[in-house]
């Protein structure tokens, strides 16, 4: 994956959790697997990655839920906004 140097920030709907990154990866895609459908309450979810060494949580800390043996999902515990998807098998 190609690394793209760019400033991005965002967060949840209520503002309790915010993030900032100085780079993104060129792997944007749409997932329509059943687990992603359940996680976002829709028929698909748009995903893009930020390198872990550039991602900083600037306000609050996301709650996490291990949705399967391979995946951890982050969300705002206050408003429920989905914030990240982490394939934990790549963390080893």
C-alpha positions in Angstrom: 0.0 0.0 0.0 1.2 3.5 -0.8 1.4 6.0 2.0 -0.1 9.4 1.3 1.1 12.3 3.5 -2.1 14.3 4.3 -3.6 15.9 7.4 -6.9 14.3 8.3 -9.1 14.5 11.4 -12.5 13.4 12.5 -14.4 11.8 15.3 -17.8 10.7 16.5 -21.2 12.4 16.2 -21.2 13.8 19.8 -17.6 15.0 19.8 -16.5 12.9 22.8 -13.9 11.0 20.7 -11.7 12.8 18.1 -8.6 11.6 16.0 -5.9 13.2 13.9 -3.5 11.6 11.4 -0.8 12.9 9.2 -1.0 10.1 6.6 -3.4 7.7 5.0 -2.9 4.5 3.0 -4.3 4.1 -0.5 -6.5 1.2 0.3 -10.0 2.7 0.4 -12.7 0.1 -0.1 -16.3 -0.8 0.6 -17.1 -3.9 2.6 -20.4 -5.6 2.6 -19.7 -8.7 4.7 -22.4 -9.5 7.3 -20.2 -8.4 10.3 -19.7 -4.9 8.8 -23.4 -4.7 7.9 -24.2 -5.4 11.6 -21.5 -3.0 12.9 -22.9 0.0 11.0 -26.5 -0.9 10.5 -26.3 -0.6 6.8 -25.7 -2.7 3.7 -22.0 -1.6 3.4 -19.3 0.4 5.1 -16.6 2.6 3.6 -13.1 1.9 5.0 -9.7 3.5 4.6 -6.6 3.0 6.7 -4.2 5.4 8.5 -0.8 4.1 9.5 -0.8 3.3 13.2 2.3 5.5 13.8 0.4 8.6 12.6 -3.0 8.1 14.3 -3.5 10.0 17.5 -6.7 10.1 19.6 -7.0 13.8 20.4 -10.1 13.7 22.6 -11.4 10.7 24.6 -10.7 7.1 24.0 -12.8 4.8 21.8 -14.5 1.8 23.3 -13.7 -1.5 21.7 -15.5 -4.7 20.9 -14.0 -7.9 19.6 -16.6 -8.8 16.9 -14.8 -12.0 15.9 -11.6 -13.9 16.4 -9.9 -11.7 13.9 -11.5 -8.2 14.3 -11.7 -5.5 17.0 -14.0 -2.6 16.3 -13.8 0.8 17.9 -16.7 3.1 18.6 -17.8 6.0 20.8 -19.3 4.6 24.0 -21.4 7.7 24.4 -23.2 8.0 21.0 -22.3 4.7 19.3 -20.5 6.1 16.2 -18.3 3.4 14.6 -14.7 4.7 14.5 -12.4 1.9 13.5 -11.9 -1.6 12.3 -8.7 -3.4 13.3 -7.7 -6.8 12.0 -5.9 -8.1 15.1 -4.3 -10.9 13.2 -2.1 -8.2 11.5 -0.9 -6.9 14.9 1.2 -9.9 15.7 
